[in-house]
């Protein structure tokens, strides 16, 4: 029978890593960089900069790393967030890595703009198609495209020895792809033996006052329509759902959306995978060229990319002149530069800085509060979690009806016992049979 070992994830959010053994064959799902200690404590940044098995940043997994004899048939990556793929550069190059086309493209883009955090050998990676079974040794692995703040994210159905294991990865049912979870619930996989299900939101820390991504878009639009000066937005450039919400809100409010080269290039590349994404002709998206971004594009992608985008380029003076019609989503240092240029001509009037990310990041980064202090800007939090609410967790568990449900990617594993049926509390590094 298959044996599962959760090397990390039973008592923490992030850093997930799950091994499945069948006979003498092994696969690994995710190899993420940890966000916290087991139980939620902070990790020394120096340990993260120098991962090793000894300092416990690398899970102690025999046959996986560069200095070992390769012992895995494959590694599967659910999505491109660092807490699920951030340690891939340590695996043996003879072990194939499978991931979605969107995840691979985001990693490629990351290597251009953020090379220090993206040191991965992408040339050996293999792309899978969602919902198409893949045969790897005795395993049949099928990716299920899921709704998540990470673009093109997967859950995995793993079948071996007449057993079915479903790993949810990170998912939700309130984003722009909510229909994906609804379809899985309405047409569930039958005969499920084990469900490895995330529970990120169970502690309540991820509530932000918005129920879904549609409400986020409406929140943006309400502010943009009423703005008396420029609006500034802090949002993750890789959160594609959030970028679409921002784009649609600007379009509805008749505002110009100012993006950096990284964010625009990302959307432009992903549009080849998802044609419905912006940019579009006549869409009122402009690009503010940041020197470092422009240099990286020139060095790694060629000057032609910069020339192709030059009709969208917007200069500092144009932003300052048309400030009442501008929505500016740039790194905070660039937004600071623009705001300082604006006040040379006139004071900023009732300016808002919209923080569209998890509140926890704001508590660790003072640059946004510094911005608000310098420019007397109101900080407005508009966000919804990239992870499933309890109602959707319950619906999925009921639909799949597993013989065993195992908590993962959560700080509240014990709550599963009172919320769900057939719960088994696994421990990091301890194998269990299915």
C-alpha positions, 0 to 999 in steps of 0.5 A, a space after each residue: 500500500 502507498 505510504 505518505 510522509 509529510 516532511 513539512 506542513 502538518 503544523 505550519 503554513 508554508 514550506 509544504 513537502 509531501 512524499 508518496 512511496 509505492 513499492 520502491 518508487 517515490 514522488 514528491 509534491 512541493 518543496 517550499 521555503 518555510 514562512 515560519 517555524 512549526 507552530 508559527 514562530 519566526 525563522 532567522 533570516 540567515 537560516 533562510 539565506 543558507 538552507 541546509 538539512 542541518 539548519 532544518 530549512 531543507 527537509 531531511 529527505 534522502 535521495 533528493 538533493 544534489 549531493 545524494 544519489 537520486 531516489 525519486 521518480 519525479 517532483 510535482 509542483 502545485 504552483 509558483 509561490 515560494 512556500 511551495 517551490 522555493 527550495 527547488 534549486 537544491 534538488 538533484 538535476 537528474 530528478 524530473 520536475 513537473 509543473 503547469 505552464 503558468 507556474 513555469 512562466 512565472 518562474 522564468 519571469 522571476 529569474 529575469 527580475 528577481 534572480 537572487 530568489 529564483 536560482 532554479 535550473 528551469 531547463 530540466 522542468 517538464 510541463 503537464 496539462 491539467 486534467 490529463 493523467 500522467 504515468 510516472 512509475 507505478 503512479 498515475 498523477 492528474 493535475 486539477 486546476 484550482 482557484 488560488 491567488 497563485 496563477 495556474 495552481 494545481 491540486 493533484 490526484 495520485 493513484 497507485 496500488 488501487 488507492 486514491 490520494 488527493 492533495 489540494 495544494 492552496 485553493 479557494 472558492 471565492 476568486 475569479 476561478 471559483 467555478 473550478 471548485 464548484 465543478 470539483 464539488 458537483 462532480 467529485 472524484 469517487 472512492 477517495 482514500 486520503 485527502 490532504 487538505 489545507 486549512 490556512 484560514 482556520 485561525 481567522 488571521 486572513 479575514 480582511 472584510 471582503 468575501 471574494 474577489 468581486 467585492 475587492 474589485 468593487 472596493 477599488 472602483 468605489 475609491 477610484 470613482 471618488 478620488 480627488 487626487 492620484 490613488 496609490 496601490 500596493 499589490 503583489 505583481 504575481 497575484 493575477 486575479 488582483 491585477 485583473 480586479 485592479 484593471 477592471 476597476 480602473 476601466 469602470 472608473 475611467 482611470 489610467 492604470 500605471 504599472 511597472 515593467 515587471 508587472 506589465 511584462 508578466 501580464 503580457 507573457 501570461 496572456 499567451 496562456 490565458 488570452 482573456 487577461 489584459 493588456 488589450 488595445 486601447 486599455 489605458 494601461 501605461 508603463 512607468 520605466 524603473 531603471 533596474 527593471 529596464 536594465 534587466 529586460 535589456 540584459 536578459 530579454 533584449 532591447 526589442 521588448 522595451 521598444 515594443 512597450 514604448 508607446 505605453 511609456 509614461 514619464 514622471 511629469 505626465 503622471 504629475 500633470 494628470 494625477 487626478 486620473 491616475 491609479 499607480 501600482 508600483 514598488 513603494 520606492 517608485 510611488 514615493 518618488 512620484 508623490 514627491 514630484 507631485 507635491 512640488 506643484 501642489 499638495 496631495 489632496 485626500 490621497 489613499 494608499 490601498 494595501 491589497 495584500 495580506 495584513 501580516 506583510 504590512 506589519 513586517 514592512 515599514 515602507 508603506 506606513 512611512 509613505 502614509 506619514 510622509 504624504 498624509 495618505 490614508 491607508 485603506 486595506 482591500 484584500 481577500 485571502 488566496 485560501 479557502 474559507 471554512 464553508 468551502 473546506 467543508 463542502 470539498 471534504 463532504 464531496 470527496 468523502 475520504 476514508 482519511 482526511 489529513 490536515 496540512 498547511 495550517 496552524 490549526 490542525 487540531 480544529 479539523 477534529 471538530 470540523 470534519 470526519 475521519 481526521 488523522 493527525 499526521 506528524 512531520 517526518 513520520 510515515 503513515 500508510 493508506 
